[in-house]
């Protein structure tokens, strides 16, 4: 089952409550948290996540592009996030952090930047509920999808299958009607879409259309047929 997570990075920050309602039917609302240190951009933090969690019934998927997630990630669970993603490149103790996020009641997820290989983290996968493959360099919305990430998505899906894990595989960056089917065919099942949703006149319809595309591609994909 393909999941579509609209990214509020592409929404109107002055109308976040309305923008959250505009994507009713989305599986999760993707919230990019950037600290201007780990990535060269500054977005929002714990107070906005708290406000958003009160403004929408759609669960929040918080992607922390920040330094020292070991210290800050648990606060995002307390603020109302249902899923918290930290970066492998920033976490000092990823297993301990994943367990702490889970213990507080959220799904634990780890993200990899484009140049970070999946193979060194194979043994960590059972500690995670989701793995995020960045398909652009993190920091800004609206970037072009990096096709060179497709083999990494395939390798990650193979590792998940080899270990018999139920974890989700998310992609984020340049996901659109033009790229989502390639991602699904390669093994992704959770898709973060920013401008492809919020850049349209009917964001809710864009969510439905992207999900249908992803599910068609998944149905024909070798990795899904093997299940």
Secondary structure, 3 states (H helix, E strand, C coil): CCEEEEEHHHCCHHHHHHHHHCCCCCCEEEEEEEECCCCCCECCCHHHHHHHHHHCCCCEEEEEECCCHHHHHHHHHHCCCCEEEEECCCCCCHHHHHHHHHHCCCEEEEEECCCCCCHHHHHHHHHCCEEEEECCCCCCCCCCCCHHHHHHHHHHHHHHHHCCCCCEEEEECCCCCCCHHHHHHHCCCEEEECHHHHCCCCHHHHHHHHHHHHHHHHHCCHHHHCC
